[in-house]
Amino acid sequence: MNPNEEKYLQFARTVLTEGHYKGDRTNTGTYSIFGYQIHFDLQAGFPILTTKKVPFGLIKSELLWFLKGDTNIRYLLQHKNHIWDEWAFEHYVKSSAYHGPDMTDFAHRALKDAEFAKAYQEQHQLFCQQILTDADFAAQYGELGPIYGRQWRAWQTSRGDTIDQLAAVVQQIKTNPDSRRLIVSAWNPEDVPSMALPPCHTLFQFYVNDGKLSLQLYQRSADIFLGVPFNIASYALLTHLVAHQTGLEVGEFVHTFGDAHIYQNHVQQIETQLQRTPTAAPTLWLTDEIKPDLADYTMKDMKLLDYNPAAAISAPVAV
């Protein structure tokens, strides 16, 4: 039995059967519902999917990137994480510095034209290599704007100073655990136009009860097949890390959704996944060392034990 995963699978079934057809920014088309909520019991194992392989290494490196307040893809590429490449690459190919083949409407043309897709992959690989080897190039074209990490760790105020929301909340959990203000927001209306992608997971709140730490996330927009499995595992991991920092056990991860959707070109993949039977949830191992700051954790400080997922299921990303 894997009760946490069964909740995710029921979520997907609900959207497939009850979702409203809607257009979207990417012109892909979605089946969508509004206002769904799932409670994951973190004492019942780590809630990473087993009905398809979810790469925990990518989840770790992305979360550490957020925790460091980083907004440049160079750190991700150094950890072989390409989940944010497309937005930086799109900015580069639209710039005057780009002199390769025409990449206009690259995301959609690459799906339909094999020759174009090959050229796109070649240019994308060259772009990533230059980000890794050229610090000046990375500073200009690897930057995604004031996205998650910047808002979490260095929210810019109207007075010109910055607020480390995450450090402040961790301190409050230690000193005033009954506070109802244990909130971190990534949605900064002034900064949204400058972001490569406005935050989908917009705000989270901690809650302490009976020596256990819980976290609730509000996610305004949720790609159920590709994105949500990452989001569940990432915020479950964040809950474990903050509990570790504050001397608490883990409680629940509560995932609250705004527009939760399945893209039209993910329906076949998610139907395949729904035919599979979940296996037992893995266990999260964390280092015994309490770090001075959440940004000080490393990839080696966390790993999954007894994770035995089914094969991965590939699907295109809607950019």
N, C-alpha and C positions, 0 to 999 in steps of 0.2 A: 504493500500500500504506500502511496505517496500523495497524501491529501492536499498538500500545497499545489502540486502539479495538476491534480484533477480540477482545482479551481481555475487555473489558467485555461485548461482545455475546455471547460464549460463556458468560460468567457468567449473563447473563439467560436464555439458552436452557436452561442447566442447571437453573435454578430453575423455569422453566416446565415442564420435562419430569420433573424428579426431586423437586420441592418437595413437602413435606408440608402438607396443609391444616391451618391453625391459626386459632383465634380470636385476638383481640387487644384491647388496651385501648380502641380506637376503635369496636369492634363492626362493623368493615368486613369482616374476614376476609382471610387472607393465604395465599400459597404460600411456604414457608419452608425454608431449609436452614441448617446450622450449621457454621461452621469453614472457610469458603472463603478463599482467598488469591490475590491478583493482584500481579505485579511489573510496574511501569511503568518503562520506560527513558526517563529525562528527557532523554537526549541524542538521542532519536529524535523530538523535537518536543514541544510542550506538549500534555498529554493531556486536552484538552477535546473533548467529543463533536462529531462533524460530522454524524452521522445525525439529529440534531435540534439546533436552535439552543439553546445554553446561554448565558444573558446574563452575559457576563464582568464587566460593570459591577456587577452584584449580588454576584458573587463577590469582587471587589475591595473593595467597601464593607463587606461583612460581615467579611472578614478584617481589614481595617483597624480595624473596630469592636472585634474581639477583641484585636488588638494594642495598642489604646489602653486596654484594661482596662475598657471601657464595657459597661454592662449595661442601658442605657435605649434604647428604640427611637427616641428623638428624632434621634440622629445618623443612623440608617438612613433615617428619613423625609426628612431633609434631603438625602439622596442618592437619593431616589425608590426606596428599597428597602423592600418591604412583606413580606418573607419571615418576619418575626417578629411581625407585627401581631396575628395571631389569638390568641396567648396573652395578650397585654396587653389586647386588647379583651374577651376572655372574662372576665378578672378585673374589668374596669370594669363590664360589664353585670350582673355578679353583686353589685356593690357598692351601698350605700345612696345613692351619689351619682348613680346612673343613674335617669333618669325617663322614658325613651323606651318604645317598644312592647316587649312581653314578648319576650325573646330566649332563653328557656329552651330548652335543647337546640338552640341556634342552628345549630351546624355541620351537623347532620343534617337539620333541618327546611328549611334554606336550599336543600338539594339537591332537595327534593321539592315545595316550595310556592313558586310563582313570586311571589305577592304578598308572602309572607314574605321571600323572597330579595331583593326590591326594597327592602323596609324595612330589612333587614339591611345592604345595601350603603349605603343613605343614612346609617344610624347609624354605620357603620364609617367613612365619609368624614368625617362630623362629628367623630368621635373623633380621627382622624388630624390633621385641621386644628387641633383644640384642642391636641393634643400639640405641634404646630409653633409655635403662637402664644402658648401659656400655659405659662411655665416651671414654675410651681407645680403645674399640672395634670399636666404631663409628669413631674415628680419623683414624683408620687404614683401615676399610672396608666400611665406608660410604662416603669416599672421591672420587670425580669423576675427579680429576685433574683440570687443569687451564681452566675450561670452562667459560661460559658467564660472570658470576659475577666477576670473577678474571680479565678478560680482560676489562670489563667495568670500574671497580673501582681501579684496581691495576695492570695495564699492566707493566710487567717487562722489563726494558730497558737493552741495552747492557752495560750501565754504572753502572748497579746494583741498580738503584733507580726505583721508580714506578710512573706511570701516572694515575691519576683519570680522565679518559676520560669524564665521565658523568658530574662530577662537573665542569670541565673546559668548557664543552659545555653549561651548564646551565648559567654559569657566562658570557659566550660570548653572549648568547641570551639576557641577561639583558643589556649588555654594548655595544654590536656591532651586533644588530639583522640582519643587512644586510650581514653579513659574509657568504661566500660560503664554509666555513670550519667547519660547525656545524655537525661534523661527529663522530660517535662512531663505532669502528670496533671490532668484536669478533674474526675475523680470524687472528690469529697470527701464521704464518707458522712454527716458531720454536717450538711453544707449541702444535701444532696439534697432534703430535704423543703421547703426554702425556695425552690427553683428552680421557675420556671414550667414548665420541661421538663428532667428530668434529662439530663445529657450523653449523646448517642448516640455521638459520637466521644470516647472516654473518656481515651485515653492515647497519646502518641507518643514515639518514641525516635529520636535521630539516631545516625548511624554514619559515621565518616570512614575512607576507605581510598584510597590512591593519589591524593591530592589532590582527591577527590570526596566530596561530602556526600550521604548517603542518609537517608531518613526512613521509618520504619514506623509506621503508625497501627493501633491496635486500636479497632474500632468495634463496640460491643455490639449495636446495633440499626441496620439499614440498609434504608431505603426505596429499592429498586433503581432504580425509574423516575424518581422526582422528586429524592430526596435524594442518592443516590450520585454522580451526575454533578457536582453541586456540591461534594461532599466530595473527589472526585478532583482537581478543578481547584483547590480551595482549598488543599489540603495540598501539591500540586505547586507552587503559587505560594509558599506558606510556605517550602518547601525552597529555591526560587530566592532568596527574600529573605534567608534565613539564610546561604546560600552567598555571596551578594553581600556581606553584612556581614563574613564571616569569610575572604574571599579564596579561596574554594574553587570548583571546578566542581560541577555537579550530577551525581548518580549515579542512584539509583533512588528511586521512591516505591513502597513495599510496603504494600498495603492488606489488612489481615487483618480478617475479619468474624466476629462472633458470630452472631446471628440475622439473616440476610439474607433479605429477603422482597419479594415482589411483591403489592401489594394486589389484591383481587379486581376492584376497579373501575379498575385500571390494565392489566389483561391485554390488552384490545383495543389500547390505545395502544402497549404495548411490542411487540405483534405487528406493528403498523404500522411501528414503528422498525426491527425486525429484517428487514423486507423491503428496507430501504434499504442502499446501498453506501457505506461511509466514503470520504471524500476525504482528501487529504493533511493531516497535522496542522499547525497553525499554529506560528509561532515567537513566543516571549515576548520583548518588548523591555523592559529596565529602564533607568532613569536611570543615568548613570555615577557620580553622587554617592553616596558612602558616608554614610549618615545616622548621627547620634549614637546613635539608638535605633530599633528597629523601628517604634515608634509614630510616628515622624517621617515615614514615607513617606506620600505623597498619591496620590490617584486618577491624577494626571497622570504619576506616576513609573513606571507600568507599563501596557503595552498589548499586544494581540495583533496580529501581522502575518500577513496572508494567511489569515485565518480565513473559510472559505467553507462554512458549514453548510447543511444542509437546513432546511426550515421547522420552527418550534417545534411541539410536540405538547402540547396542554393536557390536564390531568388534575386531579381534585379532591385537595386536601390532606386527609389524615386527621388530625384534631386530637384 
